[in-house]
């Protein structure tokens, strides 16, 4: 059975609906199971990991290849988790929007795109920080910008082979900032009781045009 998640806040940032779940990092770090430490909001019904703790896997779709921190089975789809384990700074529940780095958000979304394209399954993008887990639900303009920017990003970076998630996110960030988007602010469904939305459907085409 999927665990309902009571998100603490939800805002729209750069065309991405961002849900935030805050937790006690000492309590999370004290858990014996690494999945419980990584995703404390899903205890006790933890998702099934696709790899061992600390093992990173590469997912490739077209000219994009991303090394992903963790992928989990959840319901009919997957959870793609990016873990900022080197940053121990806590995020403020009242001002997290100022602390969430855009590059980290975009890299998480790109990672989920790569997993979704590689596995052909709906995939949710998650970012695990010191005391908060973020879920990203990118709108169609954001997904289109990232999916269609791979070829241009490859030429920009002069890569003969695949480009990384960091390279694609860095190339697309200025374009995303320039896109017309809904005003940043509260989004519907804050503190929702649903588990996860399918935020990165595999039907989204990732091209090298």
C-alpha positions in Angstrom: 0.0 0.0 0.0 1.3 3.4 -0.9 2.0 5.8 2.0 0.0 9.1 1.8 2.3 12.1 2.1 1.2 15.1 4.0 3.3 17.8 2.3 4.1 20.8 4.4 4.1 23.4 1.6 3.6 23.8 -2.1 4.7 26.6 -4.4 5.1 27.2 -8.1 8.7 28.1 -9.0 9.7 28.8 -12.6 6.8 26.8 -13.9 7.5 23.8 -11.6 5.1 22.8 -8.8 7.3 22.2 -5.8 6.1 20.2 -2.8 8.1 20.3 0.4 8.2 17.8 3.3 10.3 18.8 6.3 11.6 16.3 8.9 13.9 16.0 11.9 17.3 15.1 10.3 18.5 13.4 13.5 15.5 11.1 13.6 15.9 10.3 9.9 19.7 9.7 10.2 19.1 7.3 13.1 17.0 4.9 11.1 18.6 1.5 10.5 17.2 1.2 7.0 18.8 3.4 4.3 15.6 3.8 2.5 13.9 5.1 5.7 16.9 7.5 6.1 16.6 8.8 2.5 12.8 9.0 2.3 11.5 9.5 5.8 8.0 10.7 4.6 7.3 7.1 3.3 7.8 5.3 6.6 6.7 2.6 7.4 5.6 1.4 3.9 8.9 2.0 2.2 9.4 1.7 -1.6 11.5 -1.0 -3.2 15.0 0.2 -4.2 16.4 -0.7 -7.7 20.0 -0.7 -6.4 22.0 -1.1 -3.2 22.8 1.8 -0.9 25.4 4.1 -2.3 25.3 2.5 -5.7 24.7 5.0 -8.6 23.3 3.9 -11.9 23.6 5.5 -15.3 20.4 6.0 -17.4 20.7 7.0 -21.0 18.1 8.3 -23.5 19.3 9.7 -26.8 22.3 11.9 -26.2 21.6 12.4 -22.5 23.2 10.2 -19.8 22.6 10.8 -16.1 24.2 9.1 -13.1 21.2 8.8 -10.7 21.6 8.5 -6.9 18.6 6.2 -6.3 15.5 4.8 -8.1 12.6 3.1 -6.3 9.5 1.2 -7.4 6.4 3.0 -6.2 2.9 2.1 -7.3 2.8 1.9 -11.0 5.8 4.1 -11.5 9.2 5.0 -10.2 10.8 7.5 -7.8 14.0 9.1 -8.9 15.9 10.6 -5.9 18.7 13.1 -6.1 20.6 13.3 -2.8 22.5 16.4 -1.7 24.2 14.5 1.1 27.2 16.8 1.1 25.2 19.9 2.1 24.3 19.9 5.8 22.6 23.3 5.9 19.0 23.1 7.0 16.3 24.6 4.9 13.8 27.0 6.6 10.2 25.9 6.4 9.2 29.5 6.1 11.8 30.6 3.5 12.8 27.4 1.7 12.0 29.1 -1.7 15.0 31.3 -1.3 17.3 28.3 -0.4 16.2 25.8 -3.0 18.8 26.1 -5.8 17.4 26.2 -9.3 20.2 24.1 -10.7 19.6 21.4 -8.2 15.9 21.4 -9.0 16.5 21.2 -12.8 19.1 18.5 -12.4 16.6 16.4 -10.4 14.0 16.9 -13.1 16.5 15.9 -15.8 17.5 12.8 -13.9 13.9 11.7 -13.7 13.5 12.4 -17.4 16.4 10.1 -18.2 15.1 7.4 -15.9 11.6 7.7 -17.4 12.9 7.6 -21.0 15.3 4.7 -20.3 12.7 2.6 -18.4 9.6 3.8 -20.3 7.7 4.3 -17.0 6.2 7.4 -15.3 8.9 8.8 -12.9 8.7 11.3 -10.1 11.5 13.7 -9.5 12.6 14.0 -5.8 15.4 16.0 -4.2 16.5 14.9 -0.7 18.3 17.7 1.3 19.4 17.8 4.9 16.0 18.3 6.5 13.6 18.4 3.6 12.5 16.3 0.6 11.2 18.2 -2.4 9.0 16.8 -5.2 9.0 18.5 -8.5 6.1 18.5 -10.9 7.3 20.4 -14.0 4.7 22.0 -16.3 4.7 21.2 -20.1 6.8 24.2 -21.1 9.5 23.2 -18.7 9.5 19.6 -19.9 9.5 20.7 -23.5 12.4 23.1 -23.0 14.5 20.4 -21.3 13.5 17.6 -23.7 14.2 19.5 -26.9 17.3 21.3 -25.7 19.6 18.2 -25.6 21.0 18.7 -29.1 21.7 22.4 -28.6 23.2 21.8 -25.2 25.5 19.1 -26.7 26.7 21.6 -29.4 27.1 24.4 -26.8 29.3 22.2 -24.6 31.2 20.7 -27.5 30.5 17.2 -26.3 31.3 14.4 -28.8 29.2 11.9 -26.9 26.4 12.1 -24.4 25.9 15.2 -22.2 25.3 15.1 -18.5 22.3 16.2 -16.5 24.3 19.1 -15.1 25.2 20.3 -18.6 21.6 20.2 -19.8 20.3 21.9 -16.7 22.9 24.7 -17.0 22.2 25.2 -20.7 18.4 25.4 -20.2 18.2 27.4 -17.0 18.4 30.9 -18.7 15.8 29.8 -21.2 13.5 28.6 -18.5 13.9 31.9 -16.6 12.8 33.7 -19.8 9.7 31.6 -20.3 6.3 33.1 -19.5 5.2 31.2 -16.4 2.5 31.4 -13.8 3.4 33.8 -10.9 5.4 32.2 -8.1 3.1 31.6 -5.2 0.9 29.0 -3.5 -0.3 26.2 -5.6 -3.4 24.2 -5.2 -3.1 21.0 -3.1 -0.7 22.0 -0.4 -0.6 19.5 2.4 -2.4 17.0 0.0 -2.9 13.5 1.2 -2.1 11.8 -2.1 1.1 9.9 -2.4 2.8 11.2 -5.6 1.8 12.5 -8.9 3.3 11.1 -12.1 5.4 14.1 -12.7 7.6 12.9 -15.6 5.5 10.6 -17.9 7.5 8.4 -20.3 5.3 9.7 -23.1 7.3 13.0 -23.0 9.7 12.8 -26.0 13.3 13.5 -25.4 14.9 14.5 -28.6 18.3 15.6 -29.8 17.0 18.2 -32.2 
